[in-house]
């Protein structure tokens, strides 16, 4: 019996040390020292939302596809919509994406780090990416322009042609 009690006590010591080490505030370090937000605590006086948009990846352009990487700062892309979500903190919303100044656009709430547009014909194109509030108010936006190259005769970049994968 004494041996069992001794064994139980000695196993408690490493667990107690581990708990103290994990709870110690000195062991936690920021992944990004410039990041002051967390989704668990509201932020007062949030800085303006920022959008960074890169040029489309080069290789997919030859297939009629534009893959445009983006990232945000002080803004989370989430599927939240409506007036009740306007005061969410840290700030959240979605993207508005427009192609070639057409009068329609779509909302993207996926936050996958890239906007993808397939089936673009050869020629110059412009894609506008905007950060939008849950009620579709635009906070900021960036446009990229690029050229889809003409394909050799007999090939097509149209969806379903087999060349668009």
KENUDO-316227 format. One line per 8 residues: number of its first residue (from 1); their letters; for each residue z, x, y of C-alpha. Coordinates in pm, whole numbers, m for minus. Last residue first. Example, Ala and Ser with C-alpha at 12.3 -4.5 7.8 and 13.67 -1.06 7.14 Angstrom:
% KENUDO-316227
2) SA) 714,1367,m106; 780,1230,m450
//
This chain:
% KENUDO-316227
165) XXXXXXXX) m6516,m743,2286; m6789,m868,2519; m7100,m736,2341; m7107,m1009,2072; m7301,m1254,2289; m7018,m1512,2284; m6927,m1463,2648; m7218,m1321,2851
157) XXXXXXXX) m7238,m941,2864; m7600,m951,2755; m7830,m692,2604; m8210,m717,2579; m8272,m506,2885; m8011,m236,2948; m7704,m378,3118; m7665,m398,3494
149) XXXXXXXX) m7336,m250,3610; m7046,m474,3716; m6955,m348,4062; m6612,m345,4223; m6409,m495,4505; m6034,m531,4498; m5836,m771,4713; m5464,m763,4787
141) XXXXXXXX) m5225,m1044,4868; m4901,m1133,5039; m4650,m1419,5056; m4879,m1713,4974; m4709,m2051,4958; m4784,m2210,4619; m4462,m2418,4586; m4310,m2167,4340
133) XXXXXXXX) m4395,m1893,4591; m4723,m1705,4565; m4811,m1338,4531; m5186,m1304,4581; m5468,m1138,4383; m5817,m1148,4537; m6108,m1045,4317; m6433,m926,4473
125) XXXXXXXX) m6757,m874,4288; m7075,m672,4326; m7351,m702,4066; m7402,m771,3695; m7260,m1103,3578; m6887,m1149,3510; m6809,m1279,3162; m6441,m1185,3152
117) XXXXXXXX) m6164,m1175,3415; m5833,m1010,3324; m5541,m974,3567; m5299,m703,3461; m4925,m635,3442; m4844,m902,3181; m4646,m1114,3425; m4758,m1445,3268
109) XXXXXXXX) m4736,m1679,3566; m5105,m1674,3661; m5222,m1949,3893; m5592,m2017,3924; m5838,m2022,4208; m6107,m2251,4346; m6309,m2223,4670; m6506,m1918,4551
101) XXXXXXXX) m6442,m1604,4756; m6587,m1385,4478; m6303,m1455,4234; m5961,m1590,4332; m5628,m1526,4157; m5298,m1681,4269; m4999,m1505,4114; m4659,m1654,4036
93) XXXXXXXX) m4311,m1698,4179; m3971,m1535,4174; m3731,m1390,4431; m3404,m1243,4301; m3283,m1504,4373; m3421,m1853,4318; m3444,m2039,4647; m3796,m2172,4595
85) XXXXXXXX) m3728,m2288,4236; m3608,m2640,4326; m3921,m2691,4540; m4158,m2667,4247; m4278,m2405,3999; m4127,m2135,3778; m4345,m1961,3517; m4232,m1612,3621
77) XXXXXXXX) m4375,m1320,3817; m4071,m1148,3969; m4082,m1023,4327; m3899,m745,4514; m4170,m501,4400; m4482,m605,4214; m4726,m438,3980; m5099,m468,3921
69) XXXXXXXX) m5365,m358,3673; m5712,m513,3705; m5910,m565,3385; m6259,m673,3491; m6496,m760,3209; m6876,m762,3218; m6904,m524,2923; m6976,m217,3139
61) XXXXXXXX) m6675,m316,3352; m6450,m276,3044; m6476,107,3063; m6378,152,3429; m6037,m16,3449; m6035,m233,3759; m5905,m76,4083; m5530,m86,4123
53) XXXXXXXX) m5319,m357,4287; m4971,m307,4434; m4794,m618,4560; m4479,m618,4770; m4227,m895,4834; m4033,m857,5157; m3678,m723,5135; m3414,m969,5017
45) XXXXXXXX) m3156,m1057,5281; m2889,m1165,5031; m2961,m1106,4665; m2829,m1347,4403; m2667,m1179,4099; m2777,m1205,3737; m3148,m1122,3769; m3053,m776,3894
37) XXXXXXXX) m3154,m611,4214; m3086,m272,4371; m3378,m78,4230; m3430,249,4414; m3229,445,4154; m3462,320,3877; m3300,347,3533; m2960,328,3695
29) XXXXXXXX) m2675,506,3520; m2382,367,3324; m2143,621,3170; m1906,641,3467; m1831,268,3453; m1640,317,3125; m1674,15,2899; m1889,198,2645
21) XXXXXXXX) m1652,495,2626; m1344,274,2595; m1501,68,2316; m1608,383,2128; m1258,529,2152; m1107,207,2017; m1358,200,1732; m1284,563,1645
13) XXXXXXXX) m904,490,1645; m916,167,1446; m1047,337,1132; m737,561,1122; m507,257,1136; m680,77,849; m667,387,627; m296,432,691
5) XXXXX) m230,70,593; m432,114,273; m248,439,180; 90,278,239; 0,0,0
//
